[in-house]
Amino acid sequence: MSDNPDTTAKRPQQVYTLLVELGRSPDDGLPKGATGAGLLLYATGVDEAEAVRESVAVLKTAGVAPLNVTSYGTLDERLAAGDTIPEEERDLMARALTENAVIVAQKTWFNDDDSD
């Protein structure tokens, strides 16, 4: 029997690149005429599922309506897949890890108007 009651090793936080599609909600702050939005996020978690759960929780607290989340993995996973990651993107990932936060890197509004 171990003298240490906590025998589980603490898993380190990682940063995941997530694309979140948003629908409309009453107080979402999206521009008039927008039908939704897409957010590119960097979010921390001990695994992908935790990063997704935490991101959705933060977004719901902010009054937006997450509909779908697509994960592109960690920095190492993206590099292994052949992605080129610019330094500014790496800096945002590092910030998310340091602050244990969800960082919105890019937002795109969706609308039904094809002229935009």
Secondary structure, DSSP 8 states (H G I E B T S, - for coil): --S-S--S-----EEEEEEEEEE--TT----TTEEEEEEEEEEEESSHHHHHHHHHHHHHHTT-EEEEEEEEEEHHHHHHTT----HHHHHHHHHHHHHT-EEEEEEEEEES-TT-
